[in-house]
Amino acid sequence: SAAAQEMLKDKIDHVLKTLTYREREIIKLRYGLGDGYTYTLEEVGRIFRVTRERVRQIEAKAVRKLQHPVRSHQLKGFLERLSAGAPN
């Protein structure tokens, strides 16, 4: 339902706010949380003017933060999707 989707979006936004600006933006781009398009490491690297490897490191750190128990109980399903593997 639209209400359930809106609630999930609010929860995701709330949890993403616990990340740094760069971590949050990279997660949004990599998982298509903004425009629905999932950006590659290469594309995100160009946007932030860093290497693909640096993007991968920042993304990994952000995912680890999101998996922390305090945050993760709020977002069970979303985190399971994240853990299932990032887009390439």
PDB file of N, CA, C and O in Angstrom:
ATOM      1  N   SER A   1       0.834  -1.201   0.000  1.00  0.00           N
ATOM      2  CA  SER A   1       0.000   0.000   0.000  1.00  0.00           C
ATOM      3  C   SER A   1       0.871   1.254   0.000  1.00  0.00           C
ATOM      4  O   SER A   1       2.044   1.213   0.371  1.00  0.00           O
ATOM      5  N   ALA A   2       0.292   2.336  -0.411  1.00  0.00           N
ATOM      6  CA  ALA A   2       1.031   3.601  -0.477  1.00  0.00           C
ATOM      7  C   ALA A   2       1.460   4.051   0.918  1.00  0.00           C
ATOM      8  O   ALA A   2       2.549   4.598   1.093  1.00  0.00           O
ATOM      9  N   ALA A   3       0.600   3.818   1.906  1.00  0.00           N
ATOM     10  CA  ALA A   3       0.923   4.227   3.280  1.00  0.00           C
ATOM     11  C   ALA A   3       2.125   3.445   3.813  1.00  0.00           C
ATOM     12  O   ALA A   3       3.002   4.011   4.466  1.00  0.00           O
ATOM     13  N   ALA A   4       2.156   2.151   3.530  1.00  0.00           N
ATOM     14  CA  ALA A   4       3.269   1.314   3.991  1.00  0.00           C
ATOM     15  C   ALA A   4       4.570   1.742   3.320  1.00  0.00           C
ATOM     16  O   ALA A   4       5.619   1.793   3.961  1.00  0.00           O
ATOM     17  N   GLN A   5       4.493   2.049   2.026  1.00  0.00           N
ATOM     18  CA  GLN A   5       5.689   2.495   1.304  1.00  0.00           C
ATOM     19  C   GLN A   5       6.188   3.816   1.864  1.00  0.00           C
ATOM     20  O   GLN A   5       7.393   4.024   2.008  1.00  0.00           O
ATOM     21  N   GLU A   6       5.262   4.701   2.178  1.00  0.00           N
ATOM     22  CA  GLU A   6       5.629   6.008   2.737  1.00  0.00           C
ATOM     23  C   GLU A   6       6.299   5.833   4.100  1.00  0.00           C
ATOM     24  O   GLU A   6       7.272   6.519   4.415  1.00  0.00           O
ATOM     25  N   MET A   7       5.768   4.909   4.904  1.00  0.00           N
ATOM     26  CA  MET A   7       6.369   4.635   6.212  1.00  0.00           C
ATOM     27  C   MET A   7       7.786   4.093   6.065  1.00  0.00           C
ATOM     28  O   MET A   7       8.692   4.500   6.792  1.00  0.00           O
ATOM     29  N   LEU A   8       7.975   3.167   5.112  1.00  0.00           N
ATOM     30  CA  LEU A   8       9.305   2.603   4.881  1.00  0.00           C
ATOM     31  C   LEU A   8      10.266   3.695   4.430  1.00  0.00           C
ATOM     32  O   LEU A   8      11.409   3.751   4.882  1.00  0.00           O
ATOM     33  N   LYS A   9       9.797   4.563   3.536  1.00  0.00           N
ATOM     34  CA  LYS A   9      10.635   5.658   3.044  1.00  0.00           C
ATOM     35  C   LYS A   9      11.056   6.562   4.205  1.00  0.00           C
ATOM     36  O   LYS A   9      12.215   6.970   4.287  1.00  0.00           O
ATOM     37  N   ASP A  10      10.126   6.871   5.092  1.00  0.00           N
ATOM     38  CA  ASP A  10      10.445   7.700   6.262  1.00  0.00           C
ATOM     39  C   ASP A  10      11.478   7.013   7.157  1.00  0.00           C
ATOM     40  O   ASP A  10      12.403   7.656   7.654  1.00  0.00           O
ATOM     41  N   LYS A  11      11.313   5.705   7.359  1.00  0.00           N
ATOM     42  CA  LYS A  11      12.271   4.957   8.186  1.00  0.00           C
ATOM     43  C   LYS A  11      13.658   4.972   7.552  1.00  0.00           C
ATOM     44  O   LYS A  11      14.663   5.183   8.230  1.00  0.00           O
ATOM     45  N   ILE A  12      13.696   4.746   6.243  1.00  0.00           N
ATOM     46  CA  ILE A  12      14.982   4.749   5.530  1.00  0.00           C
ATOM     47  C   ILE A  12      15.637   6.116   5.657  1.00  0.00           C
ATOM     48  O   ILE A  12      16.826   6.214   5.962  1.00  0.00           O
ATOM     49  N   ASP A  13      14.858   7.178   5.419  1.00  0.00           N
ATOM     50  CA  ASP A  13      15.397   8.543   5.536  1.00  0.00           C
ATOM     51  C   ASP A  13      15.942   8.788   6.935  1.00  0.00           C
ATOM     52  O   ASP A  13      17.017   9.365   7.097  1.00  0.00           O
ATOM     53  N   HIS A  14      15.205   8.352   7.935  1.00  0.00           N
ATOM     54  CA  HIS A  14      15.608   8.549   9.331  1.00  0.00           C
ATOM     55  C   HIS A  14      16.946   7.863   9.610  1.00  0.00           C
ATOM     56  O   HIS A  14      17.841   8.455  10.213  1.00  0.00           O
ATOM     57  N   VAL A  15      17.070   6.621   9.168  1.00  0.00           N
ATOM     58  CA  VAL A  15      18.298   5.868   9.417  1.00  0.00           C
ATOM     59  C   VAL A  15      19.457   6.425   8.589  1.00  0.00           C
ATOM     60  O   VAL A  15      20.586   6.498   9.075  1.00  0.00           O
ATOM     61  N   LEU A  16      19.184   6.816   7.343  1.00  0.00           N
ATOM     62  CA  LEU A  16      20.251   7.373   6.503  1.00  0.00           C
ATOM     63  C   LEU A  16      20.813   8.665   7.098  1.00  0.00           C
ATOM     64  O   LEU A  16      21.976   9.001   6.875  1.00  0.00           O
ATOM     65  N   LYS A  17      19.990   9.380   7.849  1.00  0.00           N
ATOM     66  CA  LYS A  17      20.463  10.629   8.472  1.00  0.00           C
ATOM     67  C   LYS A  17      21.546  10.379   9.514  1.00  0.00           C
ATOM     68  O   LYS A  17      22.230  11.313   9.930  1.00  0.00           O
ATOM     69  N   THR A  18      21.708   9.120   9.941  1.00  0.00           N
ATOM     70  CA  THR A  18      22.763   8.810  10.910  1.00  0.00           C
ATOM     71  C   THR A  18      24.123   8.656  10.222  1.00  0.00           C
ATOM     72  O   THR A  18      25.149   8.550  10.893  1.00  0.00           O
ATOM     73  N   LEU A  19      24.129   8.642   8.893  1.00  0.00           N
ATOM     74  CA  LEU A  19      25.379   8.541   8.132  1.00  0.00           C
ATOM     75  C   LEU A  19      25.910   9.937   7.832  1.00  0.00           C
ATOM     76  O   LEU A  19      25.199  10.928   7.999  1.00  0.00           O
ATOM     77  N   THR A  20      27.165  10.012   7.387  1.00  0.00           N
ATOM     78  CA  THR A  20      27.694  11.305   6.939  1.00  0.00           C
ATOM     79  C   THR A  20      27.021  11.647   5.611  1.00  0.00           C
ATOM     80  O   THR A  20      26.421  10.786   4.967  1.00  0.00           O
ATOM     81  N   TYR A  21      27.128  12.910   5.210  1.00  0.00           N
ATOM     82  CA  TYR A  21      26.529  13.339   3.944  1.00  0.00           C
ATOM     83  C   TYR A  21      27.016  12.455   2.791  1.00  0.00           C
ATOM     84  O   TYR A  21      26.211  11.973   1.994  1.00  0.00           O
ATOM     85  N   ARG A  22      28.330  12.245   2.703  1.00  0.00           N
ATOM     86  CA  ARG A  22      28.892  11.490   1.582  1.00  0.00           C
ATOM     87  C   ARG A  22      28.448  10.025   1.613  1.00  0.00           C
ATOM     88  O   ARG A  22      28.112   9.454   0.575  1.00  0.00           O
ATOM     89  N   GLU A  23      28.447   9.426   2.793  1.00  0.00           N
ATOM     90  CA  GLU A  23      27.978   8.038   2.917  1.00  0.00           C
ATOM     91  C   GLU A  23      26.520   7.919   2.476  1.00  0.00           C
ATOM     92  O   GLU A  23      26.147   7.004   1.741  1.00  0.00           O
ATOM     93  N   ARG A  24      25.711   8.861   2.942  1.00  0.00           N
ATOM     94  CA  ARG A  24      24.279   8.852   2.623  1.00  0.00           C
ATOM     95  C   ARG A  24      24.056   8.981   1.117  1.00  0.00           C
ATOM     96  O   ARG A  24      23.269   8.236   0.535  1.00  0.00           O
ATOM     97  N   GLU A  25      24.748   9.924   0.494  1.00  0.00           N
ATOM     98  CA  GLU A  25      24.565  10.145  -0.941  1.00  0.00           C
ATOM     99  C   GLU A  25      25.044   8.944  -1.749  1.00  0.00           C
ATOM    100  O   GLU A  25      24.410   8.563  -2.733  1.00  0.00           O
ATOM    101  N   ILE A  26      26.156   8.352  -1.338  1.00  0.00           N
ATOM    102  CA  ILE A  26      26.679   7.180  -2.055  1.00  0.00           C
ATOM    103  C   ILE A  26      25.696   6.013  -1.949  1.00  0.00           C
ATOM    104  O   ILE A  26      25.435   5.337  -2.944  1.00  0.00           O
ATOM    105  N   ILE A  27      25.154   5.772  -0.763  1.00  0.00           N
ATOM    106  CA  ILE A  27      24.163   4.696  -0.597  1.00  0.00           C
ATOM    107  C   ILE A  27      22.943   4.967  -1.479  1.00  0.00           C
ATOM    108  O   ILE A  27      22.446   4.061  -2.147  1.00  0.00           O
ATOM    109  N   LYS A  28      22.465   6.206  -1.481  1.00  0.00           N
ATOM    110  CA  LYS A  28      21.295   6.546  -2.302  1.00  0.00           C
ATOM    111  C   LYS A  28      21.564   6.278  -3.780  1.00  0.00           C
ATOM    112  O   LYS A  28      20.721   5.708  -4.474  1.00  0.00           O
ATOM    113  N   LEU A  29      22.728   6.684  -4.258  1.00  0.00           N
ATOM    114  CA  LEU A  29      23.066   6.488  -5.671  1.00  0.00           C
ATOM    115  C   LEU A  29      23.258   5.013  -6.004  1.00  0.00           C
ATOM    116  O   LEU A  29      22.756   4.531  -7.019  1.00  0.00           O
ATOM    117  N   ARG A  30      23.981   4.302  -5.154  1.00  0.00           N
ATOM    118  CA  ARG A  30      24.297   2.893  -5.426  1.00  0.00           C
ATOM    119  C   ARG A  30      23.052   2.001  -5.389  1.00  0.00           C
ATOM    120  O   ARG A  30      22.987   0.998  -6.099  1.00  0.00           O
ATOM    121  N   TYR A  31      22.067   2.364  -4.565  1.00  0.00           N
ATOM    122  CA  TYR A  31      20.878   1.524  -4.427  1.00  0.00           C
ATOM    123  C   TYR A  31      19.633   2.122  -5.076  1.00  0.00           C
ATOM    124  O   TYR A  31      18.527   1.616  -4.884  1.00  0.00           O
ATOM    125  N   GLY A  32      19.809   3.197  -5.844  1.00  0.00           N
ATOM    126  CA  GLY A  32      18.687   3.767  -6.579  1.00  0.00           C
ATOM    127  C   GLY A  32      17.612   4.374  -5.700  1.00  0.00           C
ATOM    128  O   GLY A  32      16.435   4.357  -6.058  1.00  0.00           O
ATOM    129  N   LEU A  33      18.007   4.916  -4.539  1.00  0.00           N
ATOM    130  CA  LEU A  33      17.008   5.455  -3.607  1.00  0.00           C
ATOM    131  C   LEU A  33      16.528   6.847  -3.998  1.00  0.00           C
ATOM    132  O   LEU A  33      15.542   7.337  -3.447  1.00  0.00           O
ATOM    133  N   GLY A  34      17.206   7.485  -4.936  1.00  0.00           N
ATOM    134  CA  GLY A  34      16.756   8.810  -5.356  1.00  0.00           C
ATOM    135  C   GLY A  34      15.859   8.695  -6.570  1.00  0.00           C
ATOM    136  O   GLY A  34      14.636   8.804  -6.480  1.00  0.00           O
ATOM    137  N   ASP A  35      16.505   8.469  -7.724  1.00  0.00           N
ATOM    138  CA  ASP A  35      15.763   8.461  -8.986  1.00  0.00           C
ATOM    139  C   ASP A  35      15.446   7.057  -9.499  1.00  0.00           C
ATOM    140  O   ASP A  35      14.929   6.895 -10.604  1.00  0.00           O
ATOM    141  N   GLY A  36      15.760   6.044  -8.690  1.00  0.00           N
ATOM    142  CA  GLY A  36      15.475   4.676  -9.114  1.00  0.00           C
ATOM    143  C   GLY A  36      16.583   4.054  -9.954  1.00  0.00           C
ATOM    144  O   GLY A  36      16.556   2.853 -10.221  1.00  0.00           O
ATOM    145  N   TYR A  37      17.552   4.855 -10.371  1.00  0.00           N
ATOM    146  CA  TYR A  37      18.682   4.352 -11.161  1.00  0.00           C
ATOM    147  C   TYR A  37      19.807   3.951 -10.220  1.00  0.00           C
ATOM    148  O   TYR A  37      20.188   4.733  -9.350  1.00  0.00           O
ATOM    149  N   THR A  38      20.345   2.747 -10.377  1.00  0.00           N
ATOM    150  CA  THR A  38      21.469   2.328  -9.534  1.00  0.00           C
ATOM    151  C   THR A  38      22.770   2.641 -10.256  1.00  0.00           C
ATOM    152  O   THR A  38      23.063   2.075 -11.309  1.00  0.00           O
ATOM    153  N   TYR A  39      23.532   3.532  -9.687  1.00  0.00           N
ATOM    154  CA  TYR A  39      24.785   3.985 -10.276  1.00  0.00           C
ATOM    155  C   TYR A  39      25.898   2.975 -10.023  1.00  0.00           C
ATOM    156  O   TYR A  39      25.913   2.303  -8.992  1.00  0.00           O
ATOM    157  N   THR A  40      26.831   2.871 -10.973  1.00  0.00           N
ATOM    158  CA  THR A  40      27.993   1.994 -10.794  1.00  0.00           C
ATOM    159  C   THR A  40      29.013   2.694  -9.897  1.00  0.00           C
ATOM    160  O   THR A  40      28.921   3.897  -9.653  1.00  0.00           O
ATOM    161  N   LEU A  41      29.984   1.920  -9.412  1.00  0.00           N
ATOM    162  CA  LEU A  41      31.081   2.507  -8.623  1.00  0.00           C
ATOM    163  C   LEU A  41      31.771   3.599  -9.436  1.00  0.00           C
ATOM    164  O   LEU A  41      32.118   4.660  -8.916  1.00  0.00           O
ATOM    165  N   GLU A  42      31.961   3.313 -10.727  1.00  0.00           N
ATOM    166  CA  GLU A  42      32.612   4.254 -11.643  1.00  0.00           C
ATOM    167  C   GLU A  42      31.845   5.580 -11.705  1.00  0.00           C
ATOM    168  O   GLU A  42      32.433   6.654 -11.574  1.00  0.00           O
ATOM    169  N   GLU A  43      30.535   5.492 -11.905  1.00  0.00           N
ATOM    170  CA  GLU A  43      29.700   6.693 -12.015  1.00  0.00           C
ATOM    171  C   GLU A  43      29.704   7.497 -10.718  1.00  0.00           C
ATOM    172  O   GLU A  43      29.820   8.722 -10.741  1.00  0.00           O
ATOM    173  N   VAL A  44      29.578   6.806  -9.595  1.00  0.00           N
ATOM    174  CA  VAL A  44      29.588   7.498  -8.303  1.00  0.00           C
ATOM    175  C   VAL A  44      30.950   8.144  -8.076  1.00  0.00           C
ATOM    176  O   VAL A  44      31.040   9.260  -7.563  1.00  0.00           O
ATOM    177  N   GLY A  45      32.007   7.437  -8.460  1.00  0.00           N
ATOM    178  CA  GLY A  45      33.362   7.981  -8.346  1.00  0.00           C
ATOM    179  C   GLY A  45      33.518   9.280  -9.113  1.00  0.00           C
ATOM    180  O   GLY A  45      34.141  10.228  -8.633  1.00  0.00           O
ATOM    181  N   ARG A  46      32.947   9.316 -10.313  1.00  0.00           N
ATOM    182  CA  ARG A  46      33.021  10.550 -11.111  1.00  0.00           C
ATOM    183  C   ARG A  46      32.276  11.694 -10.428  1.00  0.00           C
ATOM    184  O   ARG A  46      32.757  12.827 -10.400  1.00  0.00           O
ATOM    185  N   ILE A  47      31.110  11.393  -9.882  1.00  0.00           N
ATOM    186  CA  ILE A  47      30.315  12.419  -9.200  1.00  0.00           C
ATOM    187  C   ILE A  47      31.088  13.006  -8.018  1.00  0.00           C
ATOM    188  O   ILE A  47      31.111  14.222  -7.827  1.00  0.00           O
ATOM    189  N   PHE A  48      31.718  12.139  -7.229  1.00  0.00           N
ATOM    190  CA  PHE A  48      32.419  12.589  -6.019  1.00  0.00           C
ATOM    191  C   PHE A  48      33.905  12.847  -6.229  1.00  0.00           C
ATOM    192  O   PHE A  48      34.623  13.200  -5.294  1.00  0.00           O
ATOM    193  N   ARG A  49      34.361  12.665  -7.474  1.00  0.00           N
ATOM    194  CA  ARG A  49      35.777  12.862  -7.819  1.00  0.00           C
ATOM    195  C   ARG A  49      36.711  12.030  -6.943  1.00  0.00           C
ATOM    196  O   ARG A  49      37.714  12.524  -6.427  1.00  0.00           O
ATOM    197  N   VAL A  50      36.355  10.757  -6.792  1.00  0.00           N
ATOM    198  CA  VAL A  50      37.207   9.804  -6.079  1.00  0.00           C
ATOM    199  C   VAL A  50      37.276   8.522  -6.912  1.00  0.00           C
ATOM    200  O   VAL A  50      36.516   8.352  -7.866  1.00  0.00           O
ATOM    201  N   THR A  51      38.189   7.624  -6.544  1.00  0.00           N
ATOM    202  CA  THR A  51      38.323   6.367  -7.288  1.00  0.00           C
ATOM    203  C   THR A  51      37.158   5.429  -6.975  1.00  0.00           C
ATOM    204  O   THR A  51      36.452   5.585  -5.978  1.00  0.00           O
ATOM    205  N   ARG A  52      36.984   4.447  -7.867  1.00  0.00           N
ATOM    206  CA  ARG A  52      35.966   3.409  -7.628  1.00  0.00           C
ATOM    207  C   ARG A  52      36.220   2.711  -6.303  1.00  0.00           C
ATOM    208  O   ARG A  52      35.293   2.424  -5.546  1.00  0.00           O
ATOM    209  N   GLU A  53      37.496   2.442  -6.038  1.00  0.00           N
ATOM    210  CA  GLU A  53      37.866   1.737  -4.803  1.00  0.00           C
ATOM    211  C   GLU A  53      37.458   2.551  -3.573  1.00  0.00           C
ATOM    212  O   GLU A  53      36.979   1.993  -2.586  1.00  0.00           O
ATOM    213  N   ARG A  54      37.647   3.862  -3.636  1.00  0.00           N
ATOM    214  CA  ARG A  54      37.267   4.727  -2.508  1.00  0.00           C
ATOM    215  C   ARG A  54      35.754   4.696  -2.313  1.00  0.00           C
ATOM    216  O   ARG A  54      35.274   4.644  -1.180  1.00  0.00           O
ATOM    217  N   VAL A  55      35.005   4.726  -3.407  1.00  0.00           N
ATOM    218  CA  VAL A  55      33.543   4.639  -3.318  1.00  0.00           C
ATOM    219  C   VAL A  55      33.160   3.317  -2.648  1.00  0.00           C
ATOM    220  O   VAL A  55      32.300   3.284  -1.768  1.00  0.00           O
ATOM    221  N   ARG A  56      33.808   2.233  -3.073  1.00  0.00           N
ATOM    222  CA  ARG A  56      33.518   0.914  -2.505  1.00  0.00           C
ATOM    223  C   ARG A  56      33.782   0.901  -1.000  1.00  0.00           C
ATOM    224  O   ARG A  56      33.008   0.335  -0.229  1.00  0.00           O
ATOM    225  N   GLN A  57      34.893   1.537  -0.589  1.00  0.00           N
ATOM    226  CA  GLN A  57      35.235   1.588   0.841  1.00  0.00           C
ATOM    227  C   GLN A  57      34.194   2.385   1.632  1.00  0.00           C
ATOM    228  O   GLN A  57      33.754   1.960   2.700  1.00  0.00           O
ATOM    229  N   ILE A  58      33.810   3.532   1.098  1.00  0.00           N
ATOM    230  CA  ILE A  58      32.823   4.387   1.781  1.00  0.00           C
ATOM    231  C   ILE A  58      31.482   3.655   1.874  1.00  0.00           C
ATOM    232  O   ILE A  58      30.820   3.677   2.912  1.00  0.00           O
ATOM    233  N   GLU A  59      31.096   3.008   0.772  1.00  0.00           N
ATOM    234  CA  GLU A  59      29.844   2.248   0.755  1.00  0.00           C
ATOM    235  C   GLU A  59      29.880   1.121   1.789  1.00  0.00           C
ATOM    236  O   GLU A  59      28.916   0.917   2.527  1.00  0.00           O
ATOM    237  N   ALA A  60      30.997   0.393   1.838  1.00  0.00           N
ATOM    238  CA  ALA A  60      31.129  -0.725   2.785  1.00  0.00           C
ATOM    239  C   ALA A  60      31.026  -0.223   4.223  1.00  0.00           C
ATOM    240  O   ALA A  60      30.381  -0.851   5.064  1.00  0.00           O
ATOM    241  N   LYS A  61      31.665   0.911   4.497  1.00  0.00           N
ATOM    242  CA  LYS A  61      31.614   1.486   5.844  1.00  0.00           C
ATOM    243  C   LYS A  61      30.178   1.896   6.195  1.00  0.00           C
ATOM    244  O   LYS A  61      29.710   1.658   7.309  1.00  0.00           O
ATOM    245  N   ALA A  62      29.492   2.512   5.234  1.00  0.00           N
ATOM    246  CA  ALA A  62      28.112   2.948   5.458  1.00  0.00           C
ATOM    247  C   ALA A  62      27.204   1.745   5.715  1.00  0.00           C
ATOM    248  O   ALA A  62      26.354   1.785   6.604  1.00  0.00           O
ATOM    249  N   VAL A  63      27.385   0.681   4.937  1.00  0.00           N
ATOM    250  CA  VAL A  63      26.567  -0.522   5.120  1.00  0.00           C
ATOM    251  C   VAL A  63      26.832  -1.130   6.497  1.00  0.00           C
ATOM    252  O   VAL A  63      25.904  -1.570   7.176  1.00  0.00           O
ATOM    253  N   ARG A  64      28.107  -1.151   6.905  1.00  0.00           N
ATOM    254  CA  ARG A  64      28.432  -1.656   8.256  1.00  0.00           C
ATOM    255  C   ARG A  64      27.718  -0.828   9.321  1.00  0.00           C
ATOM    256  O   ARG A  64      27.171  -1.375  10.279  1.00  0.00           O
ATOM    257  N   LYS A  65      27.729   0.488   9.148  1.00  0.00           N
ATOM    258  CA  LYS A  65      27.034   1.359  10.113  1.00  0.00           C
ATOM    259  C   LYS A  65      25.544   1.038  10.133  1.00  0.00           C
ATOM    260  O   LYS A  65      24.935   0.948  11.199  1.00  0.00           O
ATOM    261  N   LEU A  66      24.956   0.864   8.938  1.00  0.00           N
ATOM    262  CA  LEU A  66      23.524   0.589   8.855  1.00  0.00           C
ATOM    263  C   LEU A  66      23.176  -0.765   9.465  1.00  0.00           C
ATOM    264  O   LEU A  66      22.052  -0.971   9.923  1.00  0.00           O
ATOM    265  N   GLN A  67      24.134  -1.684   9.472  1.00  0.00           N
ATOM    266  CA  GLN A  67      23.874  -3.008  10.033  1.00  0.00           C
ATOM    267  C   GLN A  67      24.041  -3.045  11.549  1.00  0.00           C
ATOM    268  O   GLN A  67      23.749  -4.059  12.185  1.00  0.00           O
ATOM    269  N   HIS A  68      24.507  -1.951  12.123  1.00  0.00           N
ATOM    270  CA  HIS A  68      24.674  -1.880  13.571  1.00  0.00           C
ATOM    271  C   HIS A  68      23.307  -2.096  14.230  1.00  0.00           C
ATOM    272  O   HIS A  68      22.316  -1.518  13.785  1.00  0.00           O
ATOM    273  N   PRO A  69      23.241  -2.912  15.274  1.00  0.00           N
ATOM    274  CA  PRO A  69      21.952  -3.298  15.881  1.00  0.00           C
ATOM    275  C   PRO A  69      21.016  -2.144  16.216  1.00  0.00           C
ATOM    276  O   PRO A  69      19.805  -2.256  16.029  1.00  0.00           O
ATOM    277  N   VAL A  70      21.559  -1.050  16.702  1.00  0.00           N
ATOM    278  CA  VAL A  70      20.708   0.083  17.093  1.00  0.00           C
ATOM    279  C   VAL A  70      19.908   0.581  15.894  1.00  0.00           C
ATOM    280  O   VAL A  70      18.730   0.916  16.017  1.00  0.00           O
ATOM    281  N   ARG A  71      20.557   0.624  14.741  1.00  0.00           N
ATOM    282  CA  ARG A  71      19.869   1.093  13.542  1.00  0.00           C
ATOM    283  C   ARG A  71      19.100  -0.029  12.866  1.00  0.00           C
ATOM    284  O   ARG A  71      17.988   0.178  12.379  1.00  0.00           O
ATOM    285  N   SER A  72      19.695  -1.221  12.835  1.00  0.00           N
ATOM    286  CA  SER A  72      19.159  -2.267  11.967  1.00  0.00           C
ATOM    287  C   SER A  72      17.786  -2.776  12.387  1.00  0.00           C
ATOM    288  O   SER A  72      17.010  -3.201  11.531  1.00  0.00           O
ATOM    289  N   HIS A  73      17.462  -2.748  13.677  1.00  0.00           N
ATOM    290  CA  HIS A  73      16.142  -3.258  14.061  1.00  0.00           C
ATOM    291  C   HIS A  73      15.033  -2.410  13.458  1.00  0.00           C
ATOM    292  O   HIS A  73      13.902  -2.876  13.323  1.00  0.00           O
ATOM    293  N   GLN A  74      15.344  -1.172  13.095  1.00  0.00           N
ATOM    294  CA  GLN A  74      14.339  -0.288  12.495  1.00  0.00           C
ATOM    295  C   GLN A  74      14.098  -0.624  11.020  1.00  0.00           C
ATOM    296  O   GLN A  74      13.076  -0.238  10.453  1.00  0.00           O
ATOM    297  N   LEU A  75      15.032  -1.337  10.408  1.00  0.00           N
ATOM    298  CA  LEU A  75      14.997  -1.504   8.958  1.00  0.00           C
ATOM    299  C   LEU A  75      15.229  -2.921   8.471  1.00  0.00           C
ATOM    300  O   LEU A  75      15.842  -3.112   7.420  1.00  0.00           O
ATOM    301  N   LYS A  76      14.766  -3.899   9.190  1.00  0.00           N
ATOM    302  CA  LYS A  76      15.054  -5.302   8.876  1.00  0.00           C
ATOM    303  C   LYS A  76      15.076  -5.622   7.369  1.00  0.00           C
ATOM    304  O   LYS A  76      16.121  -5.998   6.839  1.00  0.00           O
ATOM    305  N   GLY A  77      13.959  -5.480   6.690  1.00  0.00           N
ATOM    306  CA  GLY A  77      13.868  -5.884   5.287  1.00  0.00           C
ATOM    307  C   GLY A  77      14.808  -5.138   4.364  1.00  0.00           C
ATOM    308  O   GLY A  77      15.424  -5.733   3.480  1.00  0.00           O
ATOM    309  N   PHE A  78      14.919  -3.842   4.568  1.00  0.00           N
ATOM    310  CA  PHE A  78      15.798  -3.015   3.744  1.00  0.00           C
ATOM    311  C   PHE A  78      17.238  -3.496   3.872  1.00  0.00           C
ATOM    312  O   PHE A  78      17.952  -3.597   2.874  1.00  0.00           O
ATOM    313  N   LEU A  79      17.667  -3.791   5.094  1.00  0.00           N
ATOM    314  CA  LEU A  79      19.043  -4.238   5.326  1.00  0.00           C
ATOM    315  C   LEU A  79      19.299  -5.603   4.711  1.00  0.00           C
ATOM    316  O   LEU A  79      20.400  -5.871   4.230  1.00  0.00           O
ATOM    317  N   GLU A  80      18.298  -6.462   4.723  1.00  0.00           N
ATOM    318  CA  GLU A  80      18.479  -7.773   4.107  1.00  0.00           C
ATOM    319  C   GLU A  80      18.741  -7.601   2.620  1.00  0.00           C
ATOM    320  O   GLU A  80      19.540  -8.334   2.036  1.00  0.00           O
ATOM    321  N   ARG A  81      18.075  -6.642   2.013  1.00  0.00           N
ATOM    322  CA  ARG A  81      18.306  -6.349   0.597  1.00  0.00           C
ATOM    323  C   ARG A  81      19.727  -5.837   0.389  1.00  0.00           C
ATOM    324  O   ARG A  81      20.404  -6.237  -0.559  1.00  0.00           O
ATOM    325  N   LEU A  82      20.180  -4.945   1.280  1.00  0.00           N
ATOM    326  CA  LEU A  82      21.543  -4.412   1.184  1.00  0.00           C
ATOM    327  C   LEU A  82      22.559  -5.537   1.304  1.00  0.00           C
ATOM    328  O   LEU A  82      23.522  -5.593   0.539  1.00  0.00           O
ATOM    329  N   SER A  83      22.348  -6.424   2.254  1.00  0.00           N
ATOM    330  CA  SER A  83      23.294  -7.511   2.505  1.00  0.00           C
ATOM    331  C   SER A  83      23.326  -8.509   1.359  1.00  0.00           C
ATOM    332  O   SER A  83      24.330  -9.188   1.142  1.00  0.00           O
ATOM    333  N   ALA A  84      22.227  -8.594   0.632  1.00  0.00           N
ATOM    334  CA  ALA A  84      22.148  -9.539  -0.482  1.00  0.00           C
ATOM    335  C   ALA A  84      23.139  -9.177  -1.580  1.00  0.00           C
ATOM    336  O   ALA A  84      23.392  -9.975  -2.483  1.00  0.00           O
ATOM    337  N   GLY A  85      23.696  -7.980  -1.501  1.00  0.00           N
ATOM    338  CA  GLY A  85      24.722  -7.607  -2.472  1.00  0.00           C
ATOM    339  C   GLY A  85      24.378  -6.330  -3.190  1.00  0.00           C
ATOM    340  O   GLY A  85      23.250  -6.114  -3.633  1.00  0.00           O
ATOM    341  N   ALA A  86      25.375  -5.502  -3.291  1.00  0.00           N
ATOM    342  CA  ALA A  86      25.213  -4.221  -3.974  1.00  0.00           C
ATOM    343  C   ALA A  86      25.171  -4.441  -5.474  1.00  0.00           C
ATOM    344  O   ALA A  86      25.672  -5.443  -5.986  1.00  0.00           O
ATOM    345  N   PRO A  87      24.572  -3.499  -6.163  1.00  0.00           N
ATOM    346  CA  PRO A  87      24.663  -3.535  -7.626  1.00  0.00           C
ATOM    347  C   PRO A  87      26.121  -3.327  -8.021  1.00  0.00           C
ATOM    348  O   PRO A  87      26.905  -2.837  -7.208  1.00  0.00           O
ATOM    349  N   ASN A  88      26.507  -3.681  -9.240  1.00  0.00           N
ATOM    350  CA  ASN A  88      27.926  -3.544  -9.635  1.00  0.00           C
ATOM    351  C   ASN A  88      28.282  -2.135  -9.996  1.00  0.00           C
ATOM    352  O   ASN A  88      29.429  -1.859 -10.347  1.00  0.00           O
TER     353      ASN A  88
END
